[in-house]
Amino acid sequence: MNDLLSRFNKAFESKARLNIMSVLMVNDVMSFNDLKDLLALTDGNLATHLRALEESGYIAVEKQFVGRKPKTTYRATEAGRTAFTDHLNVLEAFIRNM
């Protein structure tokens, strides 16, 4: 049991980060505003969690202009997809062994 606990990925311990990665696993790309609306997070809270996931290499960020408006989009990286899948597998194993 302790072995399973040690294999949890700390990057996904936050509910917000778990939610962000869940959304990005089933959507190729999501904009900042779409994530904010879907997850009901404030700008600052969402930005903080996105930055942490980006620094971990789990998401990629693209900034562009659409017309004259800035648009920031996010996608899960291959490393992020692997890490998140591994985290879910450990979580499932933990639950089954309880």
Buried (B, 14 or more C-beta within 10 A) or exposed (E): EEEBEEBBBEBBEBEBBBBBBBBBEEBEEBBBEBBBEEBEBEEEEBBBBBEBBBEBEBBBEEEEEEEEEEEBBBBBBEEBBEBBEBBBEBBEEBEEEE
